[in-house]
Amino acid sequence: MSSVQDRSVLMVSVSGCRGIVGGSLTPGVVARYVGHFGAEVRAGVRGRRARVVLGRDGRRGGGAIAEVARGALAMAGCDVTDLGIAMTPTVGLMVRSMGADAGLVLTASHNPGEWNGVKPITGRGGAPTPEEAASLVERFRAGEPEWVDAGQIGGWSREEHGVARHVETVLGALDEVCPVHQIQDRRFRVVVDSVNASGTAFAGALLARLGCDVVQLNADASGVFPHNPEPLAENLTGLCDAVREHRAEIGFAQDPDGDRLALVDGGGRFIGEEYTLVLAAWSLLQSLGERAKGATVAANLSTSRMIDDVCARYGAKVVRTPVGEAHVVAGMRSHGSVLGGEGNGGVIWDQVVPIRDSLSAMGLVLGLSAQMGKGIAELVEMVPRYAIVKRKLAQPAGGVERFLDAMRGAFPGAAEDVQDGLRLDFDTPDGAAWIHARPSNTEPIFRLIAEAPTEAGANAILDRAEASVQ
C-alpha cells in the first residue's frame, strides 16, 4: 500500500477529492474536479445562472486553492457566494437558507495540514447521494469539463453572515428541545479546541450565546494545526489538561471543518467520539417524552450499541445504515428519524442542517446536562459501557473480497450485514460482540472496528481478523 503521506496519492471517491497540496492536489486537479461539479450544477438550472456557496476549513494554503475553485466555478457558468473560512455544516446550512443550487467546501477534514481537498454539497444542503457522487467521479476521470464562453462566465460575492445564521439556527432548534435559558442559567465553563481552523469563531459565538464561560484553545484561525487534527485521545492531551486547569465542566474538540465533536469530562478525562451521538440522542429523546415512543435514530454500522440502549429507554429504535453522511441522511429521511449520526463524533440534526454538525452536538449535549442536572461524567456512567476498538489495516494484496472472505472464516456462524463492507455479530463468553470491516473512502486502507464487553475482548476480535489474512 502507498503511504497516506505519499505525495502522489489522490483520493477521489464518493466523499470528494483529497490530496497533498503541490503533490497530488494541484491547481489543475482542483480546477478539473470543481469544473465538472459546476457544469453539473449549471445543467440542472434553467432560466437563470446557477449559484454555488463556497467555503474553506481554514487550513494553511486554502486561500490560494479557493481562488482556483472560485475561478473554475465561474468558468463553468456559476455565480459564487464565498463565505471565506467556514465549517462544512455552515456551507450546507447557507445553501439551504439562501436557496442556492449547491455548495462546495475546500477541506481535507481530519487529514494532516499538508492535505486539502474538495467536498461537494447538493442543493438540499447535504452530501450527494452515492449515485450522484459516483457520477461526478466518473466525469472527473474522463477528462476536462465543459467550460462556458466569455459571456456566460459567472460572478462572485462575499457573504459575511455565516456565523450568525448558523448560531441562530442552532439556537432556534435547541429552544424547542431544551429551553435555551436552562442552559444559560447553568453558566457552564467550557474549554473548546478548534485546532486553529474553521470552528473557532462558530464555537465561540454559540457558546457565548448559551451563557457559557468559554476558554478557547488553538483559536487563532491561522490554519496551522497545533497537533494532529483528528479528535482522538492521543491528540487531545492539551485539552484534557486545560479542562482540569480551568476547572471546566466539559471540553469540546472540533476537527478542522467543524463536522465532528469529541468530548472531555469535567475531570479532564477523554470521553471520546462514540459518546457524542449517544448523549445528543438522549437529549433529544428526553425532550420528546411520550413522543419518543416509536421514533427512530439513524446510525451507521460502525456505531456503538450504546445508541441502541439509550433509544430502548424511550421506546425508540435504531436504523442502521452504511457509513457516510449520505447514507445516514437517506436512512433518516426514509424512516423519518429525529436524529442521525456516526460514532466518529458526527451528529446530524436535520432541523439545523443535514450534515454532521459540531454546533448541533454542542447544544444538545449541554442541553442534556442542563435538563438532567448532571455533569458529563455522571451522564456517561448512566449509559451501559462497552469497549470499542478501532484499527487501520493496509489493504492486503488479494484485495477487498479476499480479506472479507478470510474474516468470514475467522468467525464461523456469525450473523452478516453486507450493506457496507462486512459486519459480523456473534456471541463471546463475555457477551454479545461485533466487528465491522470496510475499505476507506478517503485513504487506501481498511477500517476495522470491534465492540465487546471488554477492551481485551475487542482487541482479541481484531487480532483474530488481522491474523486471518496473514
C-alpha positions in Angstrom: 0.0 0.0 0.0 1.1 3.6 -0.7 1.5 5.6 2.5 -1.1 8.2 3.1 1.9 10.6 3.1 2.8 9.7 -0.4 2.6 12.9 -2.4 1.3 11.0 -5.4 -1.9 9.8 -3.6 -5.0 11.4 -4.9 -8.2 10.1 -3.2 -11.2 10.6 -5.5 -14.3 9.0 -4.1 -17.9 9.5 -3.1 -16.6 11.6 -0.3 -15.0 14.1 -2.6 -11.4 14.7 -3.7 -8.4 14.9 -1.4 -4.6 15.0 -1.9 -1.4 16.6 -0.8 -1.1 20.2 -1.8 1.5 20.6 -4.5 1.8 16.9 -5.0 -1.3 15.0 -6.0 -3.6 18.1 -5.4 -2.5 20.6 -8.0 -4.4 23.7 -9.4 -5.2 21.6 -12.4 -6.7 18.8 -10.4 -8.8 21.3 -8.4 -10.0 23.2 -11.5 -11.0 19.9 -13.3 -12.9 18.5 -10.3 -14.6 21.8 -9.5 -15.3 22.5 -13.2 -17.1 19.2 -13.6 -19.1 19.9 -10.4 -20.0 23.4 -11.6 -21.0 22.1 -15.1 -23.3 19.6 -13.5 -24.9 22.2 -11.3 -25.4 24.5 -14.2 -27.0 21.8 -16.3 -29.7 21.4 -13.6 -30.7 25.0 -13.6 -33.0 26.6 -16.2 -33.7 30.3 -16.9 -31.0 31.7 -14.7 -27.4 31.3 -13.7 -26.6 28.6 -11.1 -25.5 29.8 -7.7 -22.9 27.9 -5.6 -21.9 28.7 -2.0 -18.1 28.2 -1.3 -16.3 27.8 2.0 -13.0 26.5 3.3 -11.8 25.0 6.5 -9.0 27.5 7.2 -6.0 25.2 6.8 -2.9 26.9 5.5 -2.8 27.5 1.8 -6.6 27.2 1.5 -7.0 30.7 0.2 -5.0 30.0 -2.9 -7.0 26.9 -3.6 -10.2 28.9 -3.0 -9.1 31.3 -5.8 -8.7 28.3 -8.2 -12.1 26.8 -7.2 -13.9 30.2 -7.5 -12.4 30.7 -10.9 -13.4 27.2 -12.0 -17.0 27.6 -10.8 -17.2 30.9 -12.7 -15.7 29.3 -15.9 -18.3 26.6 -15.5 -21.1 29.2 -15.6 -21.9 29.5 -11.9 -22.2 32.6 -9.7 -20.2 32.1 -6.4 -21.1 33.2 -2.9 -17.9 33.0 -0.9 -18.2 32.5 2.8 -14.4 32.5 3.3 -13.4 30.4 6.3 -16.5 28.4 7.3 -17.4 25.0 8.7 -18.7 22.3 6.4 -22.1 22.3 8.0 -22.3 26.1 7.7 -21.9 25.8 3.9 -24.7 23.3 3.8 -26.9 25.5 6.0 -26.2 28.6 3.9 -27.1 26.6 0.7 -30.5 25.9 2.2 -31.1 29.3 3.8 -30.0 31.2 0.7 -31.8 29.0 -1.8 -28.5 28.3 -3.6 -28.2 25.4 -6.1 -25.2 23.7 -4.5 -22.2 24.2 -2.2 -18.5 23.4 -2.2 -16.2 23.0 0.8 -12.4 23.1 0.5 -11.3 20.7 3.2 -9.4 17.6 4.0 -11.4 17.1 7.2 -9.1 15.4 9.8 -6.2 14.8 7.4 -2.9 16.5 8.4 -2.1 20.0 7.3 -0.3 19.2 4.1 -3.6 17.8 2.7 -6.5 19.6 1.3 -9.5 18.7 -0.8 -12.9 19.5 -2.3 -16.2 18.3 -0.9 -19.4 18.9 -2.9 -22.8 19.7 -1.3 -26.1 19.5 -3.1 -28.9 22.0 -3.2 -30.5 20.0 -0.4 -27.8 21.3 1.9 -26.2 17.8 2.4 -23.8 15.4 0.9 -24.5 14.0 -2.6 -26.1 10.6 -2.8 -23.6 7.8 -3.6 -25.0 7.7 -7.1 -24.6 11.5 -7.6 -21.1 11.3 -6.2 -20.1 8.4 -8.4 -21.3 10.2 -11.5 -19.0 13.2 -10.6 -16.1 10.8 -10.1 -16.6 9.2 -13.4 -16.7 12.6 -15.2 -13.6 13.8 -13.4 -11.7 10.7 -14.5 -12.9 11.0 -18.1 -11.1 14.3 -18.8 -11.7 18.1 -18.9 -15.1 19.7 -18.1 -17.2 21.8 -20.4 -16.2 25.4 -19.9 -18.5 28.3 -20.9 -17.7 31.1 -23.2 -16.9 34.7 -22.0 -20.5 35.9 -22.0 -21.6 33.1 -19.6 -18.8 33.3 -17.0 -20.2 33.7 -13.5 -19.6 36.4 -10.9 -18.8 36.2 -7.2 -19.7 37.9 -4.0 -18.8 37.7 -0.3 -21.2 36.6 2.4 -20.3 37.7 6.0 -23.2 36.3 7.9 -22.5 32.6 8.1 -21.5 32.6 11.8 -24.7 34.5 12.9 -27.0 32.4 10.7 -25.6 29.1 11.8 -25.7 30.1 15.5 -29.3 31.4 15.3 -30.5 28.3 13.5 -29.0 26.0 16.2 -30.5 28.2 19.0 -33.9 28.1 17.4 -33.9 24.3 17.0 -32.4 23.9 20.5 -35.1 26.1 22.1 -37.7 23.6 21.1 -35.8 20.7 22.8 -34.4 22.3 25.9 -35.3 26.0 26.5 -32.1 27.9 25.9 -32.5 29.7 29.2 -32.0 26.4 31.1 -28.5 26.1 29.5 -27.8 29.8 30.1 -28.8 29.5 33.7 -26.2 26.8 34.3 -23.3 29.1 33.2 -21.2 26.1 32.1 -17.5 26.6 32.0 -16.3 25.1 28.7 -12.9 24.6 27.1 -13.0 24.2 23.3 -10.1 23.2 21.0 -10.8 24.2 17.4 -7.3 23.4 16.1 -6.9 27.0 14.7 -9.4 26.2 12.0 -12.9 26.9 10.8 -14.7 26.1 14.0 -13.0 28.8 16.0 -15.5 31.7 15.5 -18.5 29.5 15.3 -17.9 27.6 18.6 -17.1 30.8 20.4 -20.2 32.6 19.2 -22.6 29.7 20.0 -21.2 29.0 23.5 -21.3 32.7 24.3 -25.0 32.8 23.3 -25.6 29.8 25.6 -24.2 31.7 28.5 -21.0 29.7 28.8 -17.8 30.8 30.3 -15.6 29.9 27.4 -11.9 29.1 27.2 -10.8 28.7 23.6 -7.6 26.8 22.9 -5.9 26.9 19.5 -8.3 29.6 18.3 -6.2 31.9 16.1 -7.8 30.6 12.9 -4.3 30.5 11.4 -4.9 27.1 9.8 -1.7 25.9 11.4 -2.7 22.8 13.3 -1.0 22.7 16.8 -1.4 18.9 16.9 -2.7 16.1 14.7 -6.2 17.4 14.0 -8.1 14.1 14.2 -10.1 14.3 17.5 -8.6 11.2 19.2 -7.3 10.8 22.8 -3.7 10.9 21.9 -4.1 14.2 20.1 -6.1 16.0 22.9 -3.9 15.8 26.0 -3.7 19.6 25.9 -7.4 19.9 26.0 -7.7 17.4 28.9 -5.1 19.4 30.8 -6.8 22.7 30.1 -10.2 21.4 31.4 -8.5 20.5 34.7 -6.5 23.7 34.9 -9.6 25.9 34.3 -11.9 23.7 36.4 -14.3 23.4 33.5 -17.3 21.2 33.3 -16.7 20.0 29.8 -14.2 20.1 27.0 -15.1 20.1 23.3 -12.8 19.2 20.4 -13.6 20.0 16.8 -11.9 18.8 13.7 -10.7 21.3 11.1 -14.0 21.6 9.2 -16.2 21.5 12.3 -18.4 18.5 11.4 -17.1 16.2 14.2 -17.0 16.7 18.0 -15.2 14.8 20.7 -15.8 15.2 24.5 -13.8 15.6 27.6 -15.5 15.4 31.0 -15.0 17.7 34.0 -12.2 15.7 35.4 -10.2 16.1 32.2 -10.9 12.6 31.1 -11.2 12.0 27.3 -14.7 10.6 26.8 -14.3 10.3 23.1 -16.3 10.5 19.9 -18.6 7.5 20.5 -20.5 9.3 23.3 -21.2 12.4 21.2 -24.1 10.9 19.3 -25.3 8.9 22.3 -25.6 11.9 24.5 -27.1 14.0 21.7 -29.8 11.4 21.0 -30.5 11.0 24.7 -31.0 14.8 24.9 -33.5 14.8 22.0 -35.4 11.7 23.1 -35.6 13.0 26.7 -37.2 16.2 25.4 -39.7 14.4 23.3 -41.2 12.5 26.3 -44.0 10.2 25.1 -43.5 11.3 21.5 -40.2 9.4 21.6 -42.0 6.1 21.5 -41.7 4.6 18.0 -39.2 7.3 17.0 -36.1 6.3 15.1 -32.5 7.4 15.2 -30.3 6.5 12.2 -26.7 5.4 12.9 -24.2 3.6 10.7 -23.0 0.1 11.1 -19.8 1.1 12.9 -21.6 3.0 15.7 -21.6 1.6 19.3 -24.5 -0.4 20.6 -24.8 2.3 23.3 -27.1 4.1 20.9 -29.4 1.1 20.9 -29.5 1.1 24.7 -30.4 4.8 25.0 -33.1 4.5 22.4 -34.6 1.5 24.1 -35.2 3.5 27.2 -37.6 5.7 25.4 -39.2 3.1 23.2 -37.3 4.4 20.2 -35.2 2.2 17.8 -32.1 2.5 15.8 -32.0 2.2 12.0 -28.6 1.0 10.8 -27.0 2.3 7.6 -23.8 2.1 5.6 -21.0 4.5 6.8 -21.2 8.0 5.4 -23.4 11.1 5.8 -25.3 10.5 2.6 -26.3 7.0 3.8 -27.3 8.2 7.2 -29.3 11.1 5.9 -31.0 8.7 3.4 -31.9 6.4 6.3 -33.2 9.4 8.4 -35.4 10.5 5.6 -36.8 7.1 4.7 -37.6 6.4 8.3 -38.5 9.9 9.4 -35.7 9.8 12.0 -35.5 12.5 14.7 -31.7 12.4 14.6 -28.8 10.6 12.9 -25.1 10.3 13.1 -22.0 8.3 13.3 -19.6 7.0 16.0 -16.9 9.4 14.8 -18.4 12.3 16.7 -20.8 13.3 13.9 -24.3 14.4 14.8 -26.9 15.1 12.1 -29.9 17.1 13.2 -31.9 17.9 10.1 -33.7 20.7 11.8 -30.4 22.6 11.6 -28.6 21.1 8.6 -28.5 17.6 7.0 -24.7 17.3 7.6 -22.7 16.3 10.7 -22.5 19.5 12.7 -20.4 20.1 15.8 -22.5 23.1 16.9 -25.7 21.0 17.0 -23.8 18.4 19.0 -22.6 21.0 21.5 -26.0 22.4 22.0 -27.7 19.0 22.5 -25.0 17.7 24.9 -25.2 20.9 27.0 -29.0 20.7 26.9 -28.9 17.2 28.3 -26.6 18.2 31.1 -28.9 21.1 31.9 -32.1 19.1 31.8 -30.7 16.2 33.9 -28.8 18.4 36.3 -25.8 16.2 35.9 -22.2 16.6 34.7 -20.9 14.7 31.6 -19.1 12.1 33.8 -22.3 11.3 35.6 -24.2 11.0 32.3 -21.6 8.7 30.9 -21.9 6.4 33.9 -25.6 6.1 33.3 -25.0 4.5 29.8 -24.1 0.8 29.6 -20.4 0.6 28.9 -18.8 -1.4 26.1 -15.3 -1.4 24.7 -14.9 -0.3 21.1 -11.5 -0.5 19.5 -10.6 0.9 16.0 -7.6 0.0 13.8 -6.4 0.7 10.4 -5.0 -2.1 8.2 -3.2 -1.8 4.9 -5.3 -3.4 2.2 -3.9 -6.9 1.6 -2.5 -7.9 -1.8 -5.5 -10.0 -2.5 -7.9 -7.1 -2.3 -11.2 -6.4 -0.6 -13.0 -9.6 -1.2 -10.1 -11.8 -0.2 -10.0 -10.1 3.2 -13.7 -10.2 3.8 -13.8 -13.9 2.9 -11.0 -14.5 5.3 -12.9 -12.7 8.0 -16.0 -14.9 7.5 -13.8 -17.9 8.0 -12.4 -16.4 11.2 -15.9 -16.0 12.7 -18.0 -19.0 11.6 -21.7 -18.8 12.3 -21.8 -15.0 12.8 -24.7 -13.0 11.6 -23.7 -11.0 8.5 -24.6 -7.5 7.3 -23.1 -6.6 3.9 -24.6 -3.1 3.4 -21.2 -1.7 3.7 -18.2 -4.0 3.7 -18.9 -6.7 6.3 -20.3 -6.6 9.8 -20.3 -9.8 11.8 -22.4 -10.1 15.0 -21.7 -13.1 17.3 -21.6 -14.1 21.0 -18.4 -14.4 23.1 -18.0 -15.8 26.6 -18.3 -12.3 27.9 -21.4 -11.4 25.9 -22.5 -10.1 22.5 -19.9 -8.6 20.2 -19.4 -7.4 16.6 -16.7 -6.5 14.1 -17.1 -4.2 11.1 -14.6 -4.1 8.3 -14.8 -1.7 5.3 -12.4 -0.1 2.8 -12.0 3.6 3.5 -13.3 6.1 1.0 -10.6 8.6 1.9 -7.4 6.5 2.5 -6.0 3.3 0.9 -6.7 1.3 4.0 -9.2 -1.0 5.7 -11.0 0.4 8.8 -11.6 -2.3 11.4 -13.9 -1.6 14.3 -14.8 -4.2 17.0 -17.0 -3.8 20.1 -17.2 -6.2 23.0 -18.0 -6.1 26.7 -14.3 -5.6 27.5 -11.3 -3.9 25.8 -9.4 -7.2 25.9 -12.3 -8.9 24.1 -12.5 -6.3 21.4 -8.7 -6.4 20.8 -8.9 -10.2 20.6 -11.5 -9.9 17.9 -9.4 -7.6 15.9 -6.3 -9.8 16.4 -8.2 -12.7 15.0 -9.4 -10.7 12.0 -5.9 -9.5 11.2 -4.4 -12.9 11.6 -6.9 -14.3 9.1 -5.2 -12.5 6.2 -1.5 -13.1 7.3 
